Amino acid sequence: MNGEMARPPYRVIDAHVHIMPWEQVLPGPAALMSDREDFEQVRAIYRDPTRLIDYMDVCGVEKLVVINYVSPDVIGFTEEANDFSARTASAYPQRLLPFGGIDPRRVADVAAEMDRLLGEPPAGLGLRGIKLHPPHQHFHVNAYLDDPDLRGLTTVYEKCIQYRVPLMVHTGTSIFSSARNKYGHPMALDDVIVDFPDLQLIIAHGGRPLWMEETFFLLRRSPNVYLDICGVPPKKLLDYFPWIERVAEQTMFGSDWPGPGVKDIHRNIEAFYALPISEEVKKQVLRETAEGLFAR
């Protein structure tokens, strides 16, 4: 561990961690994601939620969001990734918050599928949120306005409101070869904010590395919009988001572990805690915003 940096005197909530069904990952993305010295330990954590909890305890993390979504063509994830997310979290429901995904073009009855994803067990999976990844799913989040094949996005958003769960949307670029980064522009969310004002919306990655100012505009547009800072090296955070203290109550820490370039959750926490911002803002971002959003 890095002993040169201090840790916060409270446990952290990590709003963005990729605990995934590794057997589904396509060869290209797998080669990129497995290029790390500790990959076998990471795979062991994928298979065993108890190992994940042990790692969280080492890192000082009280709760984390288990991120999964549907992207069969770019990453390899099918709808089974939703079931994986629910199974992983079921052993420790107070500490692991499962997210899943949907592609309305792949589902005959979007409302029924959303009820399955968000309804309580045993009839449903009990997911705590939905993630859309436009660069990996190849659609704009406002495509319900003009694409008949994606009118089902309206149902996705309405069901998130009904079940009082947040919708997380990847914004910014993706390094994977089949990603279409034009879909990562956050301004497509403006229509969603206008048309679904009660939707709790998480802007994952804050549009980095191209569209951070657009993200700031969207955060100021509605108090139901949140920023998840994952995917930005903490030491560069204030370069990307110099306005972060102004939106601290809408901002959540996320490590993006074990994504490319993210070695350890605890190192990200320590690097964030070392930033020259107030203690109040640090606690708000590292814990309190997510604590409020995921209170149920």
Secondary structure by P-SEA (a helix, b strand, c coil): cccccccccbbbbbccccccccccccaaaaaaaacccaaaaaaaaaacaaaaaaaaaaacccbbbbbbbbbccccccccaaaaaaaaaaccccccbbbbbcccccccccaaaaaaaacccccccccccbbbbbccccccccccccccccccaaaaaaaaaaaabbbbbbbccccccccccccccccccaaaaaaaccccccccccccccccaaaaaaaaaacccbbbbccccccccccccccccccccccbbbbccccccccccaaaaaaaaaaccccaaaaaaaaccaaaaaacc
